[in-house]
Amino acid sequence: MRVCAISDLHGKLPNPTDIPACQVLIISGDLCPDIPFHQALNDPELMRLRQMDWLRTTYSAWEKHVPASHIIMTPGNHDWVTYLPENCRTVFLVDEDFVLNARRFWCTPWSEPYGDFNWQASPERRREAFAMIPMDVSVIIAHAPPKGILDTTYYGIQAGCPEFLAICKARHARHVTFGHIHEGKRFGASKFIDGTYYHNVAQTYVEFDL
């Protein structure tokens, strides 16, 4: 099974012909545009409505031409929507799985609180959500990286989630995809650690086989 993963598009959709043909396209959060971002901080409901309109029109037209049999996504902290319009074929998942050919994909959007953004949670809430990830998971699709893995910012800070790192070590998924940190060479990279491939797919594609 050919899988392609990307994250942090922020409304900037690539040409569908540039997307590698695959059975599954993963979007690891921050799909929607900030239109305009300062209004989201003052009026999150307005931001949600504008993002829903973008999904219903621009995104739904784009995804029809994507060369993937299935598209699955989990939201990121810049996504203010809680579901997708009915005319979208992309599957929107929050702490849920998607099973295809006996491979289990698990989507979880949570990141550490940082400013007035969405899909953020306390350490306790994150631990509860991550504990739902099943032992037989093949691919974990998250927005934030695990602490210490492809998560270093421009300022040398490891901005990943420690609770997510703990569950990744406990679950031993074959692949973990995430974005959130897209600075310099911190994205578009993969690391193989203790049997798991970790992929920072922010604003770029990473392909792998299952």
C-alpha positions, 0 to 999 in steps of 0.5 A: 500500500502506497501512502503519501503524507503532508501537513501545514498547507494553511490553505495553499493547495498544491497542484494535484498533478504534483501529488504522488499517486497513492492509496492513502493521502494523509493530511496531518493538520493545519489544512485550512487557511487563516482568513484573516488570522487576527479575526480568528482570535477575536471571533473563532466562530467567524473563522470556522464559518469562513474555513467551512466555506473554503472547504465547501468550495475551493478544497472540495474542487481540489480534492476531486483531482487528487490521485489518491484512493482515500484522503484522511486528515486530522485537524491542527491548531490553525483549523477551527472546523470540527467536521468537513462539509458533506461534499468533501470526500476527505475523511475527518478524524479526531481520536478515531481510526481508519482501517484499510487492508488490515492496516490501522491508521489513527488520527489525533490532533492535540498539541500543547497550549500555545496562544489562542489556537484550536485543538490544544489540550492540557497534559492530562487531556492529551494523555487521555486522548493518546491512551486511546491509540490501539496497540495494533496501530500501523500509522499514527497521524498527529499534528504535533511532533513527539518531544525531541524528534524533528521538533526543534524550532529556530530558537533551538527549543524542542517544541514537541509533546512529551505525552505523545513521545511516551505513547509512541514509544509504547505503541511501536507503530510502523510510521508516525506522521506530524507537522506543526514545526516547519522551520528551516530543515526541521520539516520534510525529514524522517527518522528511524528510531526503535522500529518506528519511522517518524516523519515531519511532513510539514509543507512537503510530501513524504512517501512510504509503503505499508 
